[in-house]
Amino acid sequence: MALACQKNCYLKELTTKAVSCETATLVITKKKKISGFEVILEDTVLFPEGGGQPDDRGTLNDTEVLRVTRREGNGVHFVLTPIDVGSEVEVKVDWKRRFDHMQQHSGQHLVTAVADAMYGFKTMSWNLGETESFIELNTSSITQDQIDNIERVVNEKIRDAVPMYPTLYDSIDDPKLKEARTRGLPDDHVGPVRVVTIEGMENNMCCGTHVSNLSHLQAVKLLVCEKGKGKCYLIFLVGDRVLNYAQKCYNNNKALTERLKTGPDNFAELIDKLQKTSKSTQKNAVTLLRDLAVLEAEKFKQKKSPDNHLLCLHRKEGDVEFMNILVNEVNDQTVTLFLTVGDEKTTGMFMFAADEATITKFGPKIAELLEGKGFSRYGRYQGKANKMANRSKVENILRGHFIG
């Protein structure tokens, strides 16, 4: 049967009766499940998922509906509290969510019809996402001119205020259904067959909720076409999502203008310059860091006394290369080095260079104290540290062993 939400997609509330109420479990994820009740009503204004359109949200007697599914033509509402069978139920739809879905779904029908009529691109599937949607087209390539032309015609049809409406056919064998676009009916389909028409453009078998006139779509924006294997994904926005996207773009432009001290037309050029400057600065910083490692090694060797064979050093801006260079420059098998880089309190990297016996004795202990993991290679034990604040504990242990 056709539900009230399918007969009149603009119906926001309905008084009906509960037909059944049974205990059930709603699976959110593999690890998260919710116990509640599945309620079937005589009729409903809450659309169950289908035709690529997500299900509605709303309330039954002010009780929140968490999911709506379809079962043999009935809408099944999942709620957390039971509803007495035979009792009167006030059903209300979350209109903001519903109308957004109506705009996106009807917009998909319109784009599909225009893309087919203009270029023979067939729609293989589509997806209604939370922020943007896409249409899968059976073409391996589509030019920007083609995208622009499709968008132009689509918005012309919106301005022409073309009517859009559903028609119910009692039988799948009705000869008029041969004119309708379809990807097939669900296996459990029962009752009339519903066809959604864009007047003068197309007829499409569809169970979803749609606008009654293309003018209600406001506007369609085709953002980009992403290529797949032998197909293209046309990403689009409809109606209020276009307005929200425009506002988001304006806010981003305003924020960037304040920070970059220039207008949107100059963003790309200025960012290119900043990236080049950043790369040059990073290159210079790496060179300076290498020089610093060499100087630190020379400084230690000049001050090293016969009874001091331990070097402990931390350099916040350092990296693994810095530590390796320092070890190589010291180049003394009698010296033990404990080096760290990164944040002084949280995470960073460490390197412990010594003879094999010393590494075996202290390496794992150092990793444990720094709450990290390490590995031994080429006379060095190194790894990631998750608690750099414990560096002093490591240094105390090493000084106690090597200096006394």
VMD Tcl script that draws the C-alpha trace (Angstrom):
set ca {
  {0.00 0.00 0.00}
  {1.03 3.64 -0.41}
  {1.66 5.43 2.89}
  {0.30 8.87 3.73}
  {3.81 10.33 3.33}
  {3.89 8.99 -0.23}
  {0.43 10.24 -1.17}
  {1.06 13.74 0.20}
  {4.75 14.40 0.81}
  {3.96 17.77 2.42}
  {1.85 16.21 5.20}
  {3.72 16.94 8.44}
  {1.52 15.18 11.01}
  {-1.19 12.55 11.20}
  {-3.54 10.99 13.76}
  {-3.74 7.23 13.37}
  {-3.89 4.03 15.45}
  {-1.30 1.48 16.58}
  {-1.69 -1.91 14.92}
  {1.14 -3.74 16.67}
  {3.97 -3.16 19.15}
  {6.68 -5.75 19.65}
  {10.00 -5.82 21.49}
  {12.99 -5.44 19.18}
  {16.68 -4.56 19.02}
  {18.11 -1.75 16.93}
  {21.66 -2.43 15.73}
  {23.64 0.81 15.56}
  {27.09 -0.75 15.11}
  {28.58 -4.19 15.71}
  {29.26 -3.20 19.31}
  {26.28 -0.91 19.95}
  {22.71 -2.18 20.13}
  {19.58 -0.59 21.58}
  {16.59 -2.43 23.03}
  {13.18 -0.99 22.25}
  {9.94 -1.59 20.37}
  {8.83 -1.85 16.75}
  {5.49 -0.13 16.20}
  {3.30 -0.55 13.10}
  {0.52 1.99 12.56}
  {-2.54 2.04 10.34}
  {-0.73 4.76 8.37}
  {2.22 7.10 8.81}
  {3.78 10.36 7.67}
  {7.25 8.98 8.43}
  {8.96 7.65 5.33}
  {10.82 4.32 5.65}
  {14.13 4.18 3.85}
  {13.95 3.25 0.17}
  {14.83 4.37 -3.35}
  {18.20 5.64 -2.14}
  {16.50 7.97 0.34}
  {17.22 7.65 4.10}
  {14.34 7.18 6.52}
  {12.57 10.01 8.31}
  {12.83 11.06 11.92}
  {9.93 12.27 14.02}
  {7.77 11.37 16.99}
  {4.91 9.05 18.00}
  {2.99 10.78 20.81}
  {6.15 12.86 21.53}
  {8.24 9.67 21.71}
  {11.29 9.97 19.45}
  {11.45 7.60 16.49}
  {15.00 6.32 16.01}
  {14.51 4.34 12.81}
  {11.78 3.70 10.22}
  {11.94 0.64 7.99}
  {9.56 -0.98 5.52}
  {8.00 -4.41 5.96}
  {5.47 -5.71 3.42}
  {4.22 -2.24 2.64}
  {4.04 -1.08 6.27}
  {6.22 1.47 8.02}
  {7.91 -0.02 11.10}
  {8.84 2.59 13.72}
  {11.53 1.87 16.32}
  {10.94 3.63 19.66}
  {12.26 3.20 23.20}
  {8.87 3.11 24.95}
  {5.91 0.85 24.10}
  {2.63 2.08 22.61}
  {-0.65 0.36 23.39}
  {-2.13 -1.55 20.45}
  {-5.37 0.07 19.31}
  {-4.53 3.40 20.93}
  {-4.62 6.70 19.06}
  {-1.18 7.93 17.95}
  {-0.11 11.43 16.93}
  {2.64 11.11 14.31}
  {4.85 14.10 13.52}
  {7.72 14.27 11.04}
  {11.02 16.11 11.46}
  {10.20 18.48 8.64}
  {13.64 20.03 8.25}
  {15.19 16.60 7.60}
  {12.29 15.48 5.41}
  {12.25 18.56 3.18}
  {16.01 18.34 2.75}
  {15.61 14.73 1.58}
  {12.77 15.76 -0.74}
  {14.93 18.42 -2.34}
  {17.95 16.15 -2.82}
  {15.87 13.21 -4.13}
  {13.82 15.31 -6.53}
  {16.98 17.08 -7.63}
  {18.54 13.70 -8.43}
  {15.55 12.79 -10.61}
  {15.89 16.10 -12.45}
  {19.65 15.82 -13.03}
  {19.23 12.20 -14.12}
  {16.57 13.16 -16.66}
  {18.57 16.06 -18.10}
  {21.88 14.15 -18.27}
  {20.12 11.34 -20.14}
  {18.21 13.63 -22.50}
  {21.22 15.79 -23.39}
  {24.06 13.26 -23.54}
  {22.61 9.79 -23.07}
  {24.28 9.41 -19.67}
  {22.35 6.77 -17.73}
  {22.09 6.82 -13.94}
  {23.32 3.54 -12.46}
  {22.81 4.46 -8.79}
  {22.85 7.43 -6.47}
  {23.58 8.28 -2.85}
  {21.95 10.87 -0.60}
  {24.70 11.93 1.82}
  {24.51 14.05 4.95}
  {26.17 17.08 3.32}
  {26.38 16.26 -0.39}
  {25.06 13.59 -2.75}
  {26.28 11.90 -5.90}
  {24.89 10.27 -9.05}
  {26.76 7.36 -10.64}
  {26.69 7.81 -14.43}
  {27.55 5.09 -16.96}
  {30.23 7.11 -18.72}
  {33.98 6.95 -18.34}
  {34.38 10.67 -18.95}
  {32.42 13.89 -18.79}
  {33.70 17.33 -19.73}
  {33.31 20.52 -17.72}
  {31.27 21.99 -20.59}
  {28.85 19.05 -20.33}
  {28.55 19.52 -16.57}
  {27.92 23.25 -17.04}
  {25.27 22.58 -19.70}
  {23.47 20.02 -17.52}
  {23.50 22.46 -14.59}
  {22.21 25.30 -16.76}
  {19.26 23.29 -18.13}
  {18.43 21.85 -14.69}
  {18.16 25.34 -13.20}
  {16.13 26.55 -16.19}
  {13.58 23.81 -15.43}
  {13.50 24.97 -11.81}
  {12.79 28.55 -12.91}
  {10.09 27.24 -15.27}
  {8.31 25.80 -12.20}
  {7.67 22.42 -13.84}
  {5.12 20.30 -11.91}
  {6.25 17.05 -10.29}
  {3.79 14.50 -8.96}
  {3.28 10.83 -8.05}
  {0.80 8.45 -9.73}
  {-0.32 5.08 -8.30}
  {-0.94 2.13 -10.65}
  {-2.88 -0.86 -9.35}
  {-0.87 -3.45 -11.25}
  {2.70 -3.90 -12.39}
  {1.19 -5.12 -15.68}
  {-0.37 -1.74 -16.47}
  {0.83 -0.83 -20.01}
  {1.50 2.77 -18.96}
  {4.33 1.54 -16.72}
  {6.34 0.61 -19.81}
  {7.10 4.31 -20.23}
  {8.54 4.61 -16.71}
  {12.23 4.54 -15.88}
  {12.99 1.82 -13.32}
  {15.78 -0.24 -11.78}
  {13.27 -2.85 -10.62}
  {10.92 -3.25 -7.67}
  {11.95 -4.65 -4.27}
  {11.43 -8.39 -3.84}
  {8.89 -7.83 -1.04}
  {6.90 -5.16 -2.90}
  {3.14 -5.44 -2.49}
  {0.25 -3.26 -3.61}
  {0.16 -0.39 -6.11}
  {3.13 0.71 -8.16}
  {4.14 4.35 -7.65}
  {5.53 6.44 -10.50}
  {6.96 9.94 -10.00}
  {6.55 12.26 -12.96}
  {8.41 15.43 -13.92}
  {5.92 16.85 -16.35}
  {7.10 16.68 -19.94}
  {10.46 15.20 -18.92}
  {10.30 11.73 -17.38}
  {8.35 9.08 -15.48}
  {10.25 7.13 -12.84}
  {9.16 4.27 -10.56}
  {10.04 5.55 -7.09}
  {8.80 5.13 -3.52}
  {10.51 8.29 -2.19}
  {9.13 11.65 -1.11}
  {9.34 14.48 -3.63}
  {8.48 18.13 -4.16}
  {5.28 18.98 -6.01}
  {6.96 21.55 -8.23}
  {10.57 21.95 -9.37}
  {10.52 25.55 -8.13}
  {10.64 24.11 -4.59}
  {14.15 22.89 -5.35}
  {15.33 26.54 -5.41}
  {18.61 25.70 -7.17}
  {20.97 22.85 -8.07}
  {24.75 23.07 -7.98}
  {26.90 20.41 -9.64}
  {30.14 20.58 -7.66}
  {32.49 18.16 -9.38}
  {32.63 14.88 -11.27}
  {34.94 12.22 -9.86}
  {36.04 9.46 -12.22}
  {35.73 5.76 -11.39}
  {36.46 2.65 -13.43}
  {34.25 3.05 -16.48}
  {31.92 5.48 -14.69}
  {31.68 8.98 -13.23}
  {30.31 10.21 -9.91}
  {28.55 13.56 -10.27}
  {28.49 15.29 -6.87}
  {25.65 17.76 -6.36}
  {23.76 19.98 -3.92}
  {20.10 21.03 -4.01}
  {18.05 23.77 -2.35}
  {18.96 24.75 1.18}
  {22.22 22.83 0.86}
  {23.28 25.25 -1.90}
  {22.58 28.17 0.44}
  {24.43 26.50 3.30}
  {27.38 25.78 1.02}
  {27.45 29.40 -0.18}
  {27.41 30.64 3.43}
  {30.21 28.24 4.35}
  {32.29 29.42 1.39}
  {31.68 33.06 2.37}
  {32.71 32.38 5.97}
  {35.87 30.62 4.82}
  {36.71 33.45 2.40}
  {36.16 36.02 5.14}
  {38.43 34.13 7.55}
  {41.15 33.73 4.92}
  {40.86 37.37 3.88}
  {41.45 38.47 7.47}
  {44.49 36.19 7.81}
  {46.04 36.62 4.36}
  {45.25 40.34 4.08}
  {44.02 39.94 0.52}
  {40.83 39.05 -1.37}
  {39.65 35.63 -2.61}
  {40.87 36.32 -6.18}
  {44.45 36.42 -4.86}
  {44.26 33.42 -2.50}
  {45.78 30.86 -4.86}
  {48.70 33.08 -5.91}
  {49.49 34.09 -2.33}
  {49.27 30.53 -1.01}
  {51.65 29.37 -3.77}
  {54.14 32.01 -2.62}
  {53.70 31.02 1.03}
  {54.25 27.35 0.19}
  {57.46 28.15 -1.68}
  {58.66 30.28 1.22}
  {57.73 27.55 3.68}
  {59.66 24.91 1.69}
  {62.69 27.17 1.53}
  {62.46 27.88 5.27}
  {62.12 24.18 6.06}
  {65.15 23.40 3.90}
  {67.19 26.03 5.73}
  {65.97 24.72 9.09}
  {67.06 21.18 8.18}
  {70.50 22.45 7.18}
  {70.85 24.40 10.43}
  {69.70 21.39 12.43}
  {72.36 19.22 10.79}
  {75.01 21.86 11.54}
  {73.78 22.04 15.12}
  {74.15 18.26 15.53}
  {77.76 18.51 14.36}
  {78.45 21.40 16.75}
  {76.89 19.55 19.69}
  {79.11 16.57 18.96}
  {82.23 18.76 18.79}
  {81.24 20.53 21.98}
  {80.95 17.21 23.82}
  {84.25 15.88 22.50}
  {86.08 19.03 23.55}
  {84.67 18.90 27.09}
  {84.75 15.12 27.50}
  {86.82 14.02 30.46}
  {88.36 10.54 31.03}
  {85.66 9.69 33.57}
  {82.74 11.06 31.52}
  {81.60 8.73 28.75}
  {77.89 9.67 28.81}
  {76.07 12.27 26.69}
  {72.41 13.05 27.48}
  {70.82 15.64 25.21}
  {67.31 16.81 24.34}
  {66.46 19.01 21.37}
  {62.78 19.91 20.99}
  {62.95 20.79 17.30}
  {65.21 17.87 16.44}
  {64.40 14.72 14.48}
  {65.77 11.22 13.94}
  {68.33 12.55 11.44}
  {69.59 15.01 14.04}
  {70.18 12.18 16.50}
  {71.86 9.96 13.91}
  {74.23 12.74 12.83}
  {75.14 13.45 16.44}
  {75.95 9.79 17.11}
  {77.99 9.55 13.92}
  {79.93 12.71 14.69}
  {80.80 11.61 18.23}
  {82.02 8.35 16.70}
  {83.43 6.95 19.93}
  {82.69 3.36 20.96}
  {83.45 4.22 24.58}
  {80.70 6.88 24.73}
  {77.07 6.12 25.54}
  {74.49 8.56 24.16}
  {70.90 9.09 25.29}
  {69.22 11.50 22.87}
  {65.62 12.70 22.67}
  {63.66 15.05 20.38}
  {60.12 16.41 20.48}
  {57.90 17.86 23.18}
  {59.52 17.89 26.62}
  {56.42 16.60 28.40}
  {54.38 14.49 25.98}
  {55.51 12.59 22.88}
  {58.75 12.43 20.96}
  {61.53 10.13 19.76}
  {64.52 8.68 21.58}
  {67.83 7.08 20.63}
  {70.19 5.15 22.88}
  {73.62 4.43 21.36}
  {76.09 2.14 23.12}
  {77.77 -1.25 22.91}
  {75.50 -4.29 22.51}
  {75.71 -5.36 26.16}
  {74.71 -1.88 27.37}
  {71.86 -1.67 24.85}
  {70.56 -5.07 25.94}
  {70.69 -4.01 29.59}
  {69.19 -0.51 29.34}
  {67.34 -0.26 25.99}
  {64.04 -1.96 26.93}
  {64.11 -0.25 30.33}
  {64.40 3.16 28.68}
  {61.44 2.40 26.39}
  {59.41 1.26 29.43}
  {60.16 4.42 31.42}
  {59.24 6.61 28.43}
  {56.06 4.53 27.91}
  {57.08 3.82 24.34}
  {58.38 1.11 22.07}
  {61.85 0.67 20.64}
  {64.00 -1.53 18.44}
  {67.72 -2.21 18.17}
  {69.69 -1.71 14.96}
  {73.30 -0.92 14.12}
  {74.35 -0.32 17.71}
  {71.39 1.96 18.43}
  {68.17 1.40 20.32}
  {65.51 3.86 19.19}
  {61.76 4.39 19.10}
  {58.80 6.53 20.01}
  {58.29 7.96 23.51}
  {54.82 8.75 24.84}
  {55.93 10.26 28.15}
  {58.94 12.48 27.62}
  {58.48 13.91 31.10}
  {60.29 10.79 32.36}
  {63.50 11.70 30.57}
  {65.06 12.83 33.84}
  {64.44 9.39 35.36}
  {66.31 7.75 32.50}
  {69.17 10.24 32.78}
  {69.48 9.63 36.55}
  {69.70 5.87 36.02}
  {72.35 6.25 33.33}
  {74.42 8.78 35.30}
  {74.24 6.54 38.34}
  {75.61 3.66 36.29}
  {78.25 5.43 34.18}
  {79.36 8.33 36.41}
  {78.47 7.13 39.91}
}
mol new
graphics top color blue
foreach p $ca { graphics top sphere $p radius 0.5 }
foreach p [lrange $ca 0 end-1] q [lrange $ca 1 end] { graphics top cylinder $p $q radius 0.2 }
display resetview
